Amino acid sequence: MVGFWHAFSLTGERTFADAAAASWRFIDRYFVDRVHGEWFWRVKDDGTVDLAEPKVSEWKCPYHTIRMCLEMKRRLADAGGAAP
């Protein structure tokens, strides 16, 4: 998501902004655990959660998930608060 948004910020190509938004919609639909919080590690090809992986690890939750959210929050604020 950050990579797509960065490409959009460099080129102004709407396709990259749309890809960033599509990434968020996919995460929101398939990865977010609305019952217990956090995001699942992965989903299977059929869209169901892969429960074989732990939901939280020392890298996923505190680094990758949070860093992406904070980075997108900053970039969207710099862009005026929303995708153009």
C-alpha positions, 0 to 999 in steps of 0.5 A: 500500500505504501509503495503504491501511494509513493508511486502515486505521489511521484507520478500523479498516476491515478492508477497507483492511488487506486491500487493503494485504495484497493490494497486497503479494501482487501486488508479491511475485508480479509485481514482485520479481526473484528472480534479480537483486534489486530490483523490475521497473518494471512488468508488462503486463496479462498479468502478464509483466514489461515489459522496455522500462523500466529496472529501476532509476532515480534515483527508483524504487529509492532513493526509491519502493521503499525508502521504501514498504518502510521506511514499511510496516515502521514502520507495522506495528511501530507496529501490533504487528508484523503486520496485525490 
